[in-house]
Amino acid sequence: MLDPAVRRTRDEARRLFDPEFVEVGASGRRWTYEEMLAELPELEGGLPDGSRFEPSELRGVLLAPDLVHVTYETLIDGRRARRSSIWRKGAGDAGWRMYYHQGTPVPAG
């Protein structure tokens, strides 16, 4: 989801978002599946010549056989955020999809 090529391609993003996806972004905005698919290509980190997310401290914890909690930090344009995602395995060939995501800004200093 941090790859600009994925962020720009709705079909790729659709493959990675669970249909029940919800996000509470670092801005405090609540996003639904449809809203995120519609706006993701234009959001920060998705433009071909724009800034890119730099992830760090990636960790995953298996909560159940089909549920993983992933935490990490990102840096983009000097702004750091702590991020938390829940991924669940879909039925059949759906694979792993992001079910929930939250971003929390980290104050400077």
Buried (B, 14 or more C-beta within 10 A) or exposed (E): BBEBEBBBBBEBBBEBBBEEBBBBBBEEEEBEBEBBBEEBBEEBBBBEEEBBBEBEEEEEEEEEEEBBBBBBBBBBEEEBBBBBBBBBBBEEEEEBBBBBBBBBEEEEE
